[in-house]
Amino acid sequence: CDESEKFWSRPNGGYASHVTWDARYVHPIPDAIPSAHAGPLLCAGATMYAAIADARIEPGGTVGVLGIGGLGHLGLMFADAMGYEAVALTRSPGKEAFTKELGASRTVVTSDPVAMRRSRRSIDLLISTVPTSPDWPTYLELIRPRGHATIVGITGRPHVIPGYPLISANRSVGGNLVGGSKRMKEMLDLAAEKSIKPMVECYPLTPEGAEKAVEAVAHNTVRFRAVLVAEGCDGQ
């Protein structure tokens, strides 16, 4: 929507005690979802769910998630819960046990040329969550003919995407952001049904708590979302 209004653009944004909003664009949070999980699900969760749902790949297809962080860990959970084969793509070895817990059937270490060659043309949908432009000539070769790549990781640098790997195998590349009302409700219902829980670290909803959360994010020590809570933490 070209005229959409963002909640955080209002005075006080996420620090507001309450807000009045158009009922058509708000969603009841299922009782099964703790409040500390709701925020990350409505942002990162909705982004990853919409990226998978909008791609409309065949049932049982393969979804590759590049980058296993705040977006990526939820991508693996949703891909698995939606009935797809989830594949983790990470440059760091030794994450197989962790990604398996998230729902990945296999993990490809992208810094290993042999593993990358073995994974050639094995993925129907590749979702890039990394905050940079990947080596697209290499990653496009992981995608099957008529497959698709979706960019959800935001970077200030341009993506350099060669044309021939797209043309030669009828591949496509697009982008996605937080889903609309339909996708948001679908995501919440699925998260409640399948008990999809983002990994969060809670901080008190105070000036001191907010400062500590921002500091942790700045030092890249949060795994994977910092959440400000009024009392306690029902997400851990």
C-alpha positions in Angstrom: 0.0 0.0 0.0 1.5 3.3 -1.1 -0.3 5.2 1.7 0.5 2.7 4.6 1.2 4.2 8.0 3.8 2.5 10.2 3.1 2.1 13.9 6.7 3.2 14.8 6.2 6.4 12.9 3.7 7.7 15.5 4.9 9.7 18.5 6.5 7.4 21.1 6.2 4.4 18.6 6.9 1.2 20.5 7.3 3.0 23.8 3.6 4.1 23.7 1.4 2.8 26.5 -1.6 2.4 24.1 -2.7 3.3 20.6 -5.9 3.6 18.6 -5.8 1.9 15.2 -8.1 0.8 12.4 -9.5 -2.5 13.4 -9.1 -3.9 9.9 -5.3 -3.9 10.4 -4.9 -5.3 13.9 -4.7 -8.9 14.8 -5.7 -10.7 18.0 -2.7 -12.6 19.4 -3.6 -16.2 20.0 -3.5 -17.2 23.7 -0.8 -19.8 22.9 1.7 -17.1 21.9 3.5 -15.4 24.8 3.7 -11.6 24.6 7.5 -11.7 24.4 7.2 -13.9 21.3 4.5 -11.8 19.6 6.6 -8.8 18.7 9.4 -10.8 16.8 6.7 -12.9 15.1 4.8 -9.9 13.9 8.1 -8.6 12.3 10.6 -11.3 11.4 8.1 -14.1 11.6 5.7 -12.4 9.2 8.5 -11.5 6.9 9.7 -15.1 6.6 6.3 -16.6 6.4 5.2 -14.3 3.6 8.4 -14.9 1.7 7.7 -18.6 1.7 3.9 -18.4 1.2 4.1 -15.9 -1.7 6.6 -18.0 -3.6 3.9 -20.7 -4.1 6.4 -23.5 -4.5 5.2 -27.1 -4.9 4.2 -29.0 -1.8 7.3 -30.8 -0.4 9.6 -28.4 -2.2 12.9 -27.3 -0.8 13.4 -23.9 1.0 17.0 -22.7 1.5 17.6 -20.0 4.1 20.8 -18.1 3.8 21.9 -16.7 7.2 20.7 -18.2 10.4 20.1 -15.2 12.6 17.0 -13.3 13.7 15.2 -13.8 10.4 16.8 -17.0 9.4 16.1 -19.1 12.5 12.4 -18.3 12.0 12.6 -19.1 8.3 13.8 -22.6 9.1 11.0 -23.1 11.6 8.2 -21.8 9.3 9.5 -23.7 6.2 9.5 -27.0 8.2 6.1 -26.2 9.7 4.6 -25.5 6.3 5.7 -28.9 5.0 8.8 -28.0 3.0 12.3 -29.4 3.3 14.2 -26.7 5.2 17.9 -26.2 4.3 20.2 -24.0 6.3 22.9 -22.1 4.5 25.6 -20.8 6.7 29.3 -19.9 6.3 30.2 -21.2 9.7 30.7 -24.9 10.2 29.5 -26.7 13.4 25.9 -25.5 13.4 24.3 -28.7 12.2 22.9 -29.7 15.6 21.5 -26.2 16.1 19.9 -25.9 12.7 18.4 -29.4 13.0 16.7 -28.3 16.2 15.2 -25.4 14.2 13.8 -27.8 11.6 16.5 -28.0 9.0 16.9 -31.4 7.3 20.4 -30.5 6.2 23.0 -27.7 6.6 25.2 -26.5 3.8 28.4 -24.7 4.8 28.7 -22.0 2.2 32.5 -21.6 2.7 33.0 -25.2 1.7 33.3 -25.4 -2.2 32.6 -29.1 -2.2 29.4 -28.8 -0.2 28.3 -26.0 -2.5 28.9 -28.1 -5.6 27.0 -31.0 -4.1 24.0 -28.7 -3.5 23.8 -27.3 -7.0 20.3 -27.1 -8.3 18.8 -28.6 -5.2 16.7 -25.7 -3.9 13.3 -24.4 -5.1 13.2 -21.2 -3.0 16.3 -19.4 -1.7 15.7 -16.7 0.9 18.6 -14.3 1.6 18.4 -12.9 5.1 21.9 -11.5 5.3 22.5 -7.8 5.5 24.8 -7.7 2.5 24.8 -8.7 -1.2 25.7 -12.4 -1.4 27.9 -13.9 -4.1 24.9 -14.2 -6.5 26.7 -16.1 -9.3 27.4 -18.9 -6.8 24.1 -18.9 -4.9 21.9 -18.8 -8.0 23.4 -22.1 -9.0 21.9 -23.7 -5.9 18.4 -23.0 -7.3 16.6 -25.4 -9.5 15.4 -24.4 -13.0 12.3 -22.2 -12.6 13.2 -21.6 -9.0 13.2 -18.3 -7.2 15.3 -16.2 -4.8 13.8 -13.8 -2.4 15.7 -11.0 -0.7 14.6 -10.0 2.8 17.9 -8.9 4.3 18.3 -5.1 4.0 21.6 -3.7 2.9 22.8 -0.2 1.9 24.8 -1.7 -0.9 23.4 -2.7 -4.3 22.9 -6.4 -5.2 24.9 -7.4 -8.2 22.9 -10.1 -9.9 24.1 -11.6 -13.2 21.6 -12.2 -15.9 22.8 -15.4 -17.5 22.0 -17.7 -14.5 18.5 -16.3 -14.5 18.0 -16.6 -18.3 19.6 -20.0 -18.7 17.4 -21.8 -16.1 14.3 -19.5 -16.0 15.1 -18.4 -12.4 13.8 -15.3 -10.8 14.8 -12.9 -8.0 12.5 -10.7 -5.9 12.0 -9.2 -2.5 9.6 -9.3 0.3 8.7 -7.5 3.5 6.3 -8.0 6.3 3.1 -9.7 4.9 -0.3 -8.0 4.7 -3.3 -8.7 6.9 -4.0 -12.1 5.3 -0.5 -13.4 5.7 -0.2 -12.0 9.2 -3.2 -13.9 10.4 -2.1 -17.1 8.7 1.3 -16.7 10.3 -0.1 -16.2 13.8 -2.4 -19.2 13.5 0.4 -21.4 12.3 2.8 -20.2 15.0 0.2 -21.0 17.6 -0.7 -24.4 16.2 2.9 -25.5 15.7 4.3 -23.8 18.7 6.8 -21.7 16.7 8.8 -19.7 19.2 11.4 -17.1 18.3 14.6 -17.0 20.3 14.5 -13.9 22.5 16.3 -12.1 25.3 14.1 -10.0 27.6 14.9 -6.6 29.1 12.7 -4.6 31.4 10.6 -1.9 29.8 12.5 0.9 31.5 15.0 3.5 30.3 17.8 1.4 31.8 16.4 -1.8 30.2 16.1 -0.1 26.8 19.7 1.1 27.0 21.0 -2.3 27.8 19.0 -3.9 25.0 20.3 -1.3 22.5 23.9 -1.9 23.7 23.5 -5.7 23.3 22.2 -5.2 19.8 25.0 -2.8 19.0 27.6 -5.4 20.2 25.8 -8.2 18.2 25.5 -10.4 21.3 21.7 -10.9 21.2 20.4 -14.3 20.1 18.2 -13.5 18.3 15.8 -10.7 19.3 15.9 -8.3 22.2 12.4 -7.7 23.7 11.3 -5.1 26.2 8.8 -6.4 28.6 6.7 -4.7 31.3 7.1 -7.5 33.9 8.8 -10.8 33.8 9.6 -12.7 30.6 7.0 -15.2 29.3 9.1 -16.0 26.3 11.9 -18.0 27.9 
